[in-house]
C-alpha cells in the first residue's frame, strides 16, 4: 500500500480458526495497523496472542470496545455479529463481517473483490464476507460469465473440517488416531455443533454442512445458491449445490459444472481466462497429472483451478475443479482484501 | 437357492481386495459350490486361504486351471482377464469378469442384475461386471428412468481407496499415521499405480482415478459415462462424471444430478421408487439428519440413497446422494449376484 495513513483495527473472535488467520494475513500483507484490539468472548478474555512480534491481551467484546476503531473484522459467530456489529458501526467503525448474519441483508454489500469490488462503495457501515465455499467458486466463474455469459451452475463440494472451526479439526485428529488404533470413534461435534445427531468424520464423508432447511437443502447449500446470485448480480442464474464435509483439515475443493450462453467456446479459451484472472492460478495439465488438491492449495491465498473439460454432450457445458484454502481466500484473506480495497479506494 | 445342483467355481485373484470379498460373499450367500479353485499369480501361489471352514491352497492361474470349472470369477487385473478368460471359456466355463477388459466389447453383456438381468442370457462365455462407481449409480437411477424417463446425468464421486486395492488402503493407513505424527508423507501408489506422479491421499482429495484419456477425462470418468449408457441401453442419455479419490477405506459416495423427461415429478414419488426398488435402501430424512455415509454403508450389500431434492430452478431436475460398499455391490456381490441369476435362470 502506498499511503502512509494507518488504521485502528479490531479483530472480533481472534482465537478462532479464522481469527488466527486474520492476524497472520494482516501481518503478511503488512496491513497499515495503527492500534490493534483483539476481542473475544469473556471466556477467552485475558489470553495473550502475538501480532508483529508484540504481545496483545484479549479483551471481552462489548459495545464500548469499538470506540476509536476504524475497521472491525468480525468472525465470532452470527449471534455476536448481530449484537455487536451495529454497535461498532455506531462508534464509526466499518465492519467486515465473516458470519452469515448480514450476507443476504438488503443494502449490505456481499463482496469478493475479484468479482464485485465496486459494491464495497455502497456500504452503510457493514460489509459482508461471503461463505467460504461461495467465494472460491464465484471468483473462478466470474471471468467466464463476463466473457461468455452463464445460465447454469451445479456444484458438488469437498469441504475441509476447519470450516467448522478448530474444535472440528481436533475432532478429526482424535477420531483418525482412534480409528488407526482400532478403537471406537467418538463423535460429539460434526456435522454441526449443537445439532441433534453427530457422525464420525474420520475416514468418512458427511453430506450435511450446517443445518437443514425446510426445503431439504442444508443452510450451506442455500448460502452457495443465494450468495452466488447476489455477488454476481445475477438473480436469474440457476445455481444448485450439494455440500459435503470430508476428512481433511484445510482447503475446500469443488466439482463445478457450468453452462455458458455463447456457443463454440473452447477449453483453451476458458483456460486462457483463468490464466489472466486476478487471484486465480491455473493448474491444469493432464499429461503431467497437474491439478490442484486440498493439500497443495493450503496456506496459499490464491484460488487454484484444474480439470477444465468440455461436457461431452453439451457444447455449452464445462466442468472445472476449484480448490482454495477455506480459511484464507474463503475467510481471512477475503476479509483483509476487502479492507485493503476499502482503503485504496477511499471508501472508508 | 432352491436347486440342489452344485457348481465348480474358480476365483482368479483370490488374494486381492475384491477376491477376498468374493469368497466372503460366496460364503454369506451359501452359494452352491461343489469344488472351489483359488487362482492367483505365481507370486501368491502356495498361500493358503479359508473358505467355509476349509483350507485351500492358491494355485498359479494357467489356461489348464479351468478344466472342469463351471463358473470363473475374475478379478486379477485386465491383462490377466485378456489372457485367461478366453482360455476359461474354451474349457467350458462361464467367466464373470470384474476388470474393464471386456466391458465395452460388443456382444459381452455388462450387467447389473437390478437393471439388465436379461442381458445375461446373451453371453457367449464372458459376462462383464461394471465399474464399481457405475454399478451403484445405475441401480439407483434405473427405477427413476423407467418411471419418468431420463435425459441427463451429472455425477461427482467421492471414492474410497480400496477401489485401488489393498496396497492403496495400506498407503492411506501409513500416510495418515505419518501425518498425525507430524512426519513427511510418502506417496508411492495413488492416484494410479504405475502412473508418473504420486500424491498423498491422507487428509487430501485427488481428482484423478485411473489414467487420463486424450479428451482430458480420466478412464474412470469415461467408464462411468460409457458403461452407464450400455447397461441402461440408453445410447442417447447424456452422462458426465468427475471422479475423485478420497481418504476413506470403504464405500463410494456420489452426488448425482438427473433430469427426468416427465414434468411435475415430486420428491415423494422418487423416494417411493427408491423404497420399492430391489437392492436399494432409502435413508433420507432431513428432520432426523438421516442420510447414508461411507462408514454406514460399509460391509453391506445394499445401495443407500438419501438427500433426494428437487432442483430449485428446473422442475425436471433432481439431486441424489448414493452410497454403497465399493467392494461388495461395486464388485464382489454384483459378480456373485450375476452368477446366482445365471443359475436361477438356467442361462449357464
Interface residues (C-beta under 8 A of the other chain):
Chain A: X152 X154 X156 X158 X173 X176 X177 X180 X191 X195 X196 X197 X199 X200 X203 X204 X205 X206 X207 X208 X212 X215 X216 X217 X225 X238 X239 X240 X242 X244 X246 X247 X248 X249 X253 X255 X257 X267 X286 X287 X288 X289 X291 X293 X294 X295 X296 X306 X307 X308 X309 X310 X311 X312 X313 X314 X317 X319 X321
Chain B: X152 X154 X156 X158 X173 X176 X177 X180 X191 X195 X196 X197 X199 X200 X203 X204 X205 X206 X207 X208 X212 X215 X216 X217 X225 X238 X239 X240 X242 X244 X246 X247 X248 X249 X253 X255 X257 X267 X286 X287 X288 X289 X291 X293 X294 X295 X296 X306 X307 X308 X309 X311 X312 X313 X314 X317 X319 X321
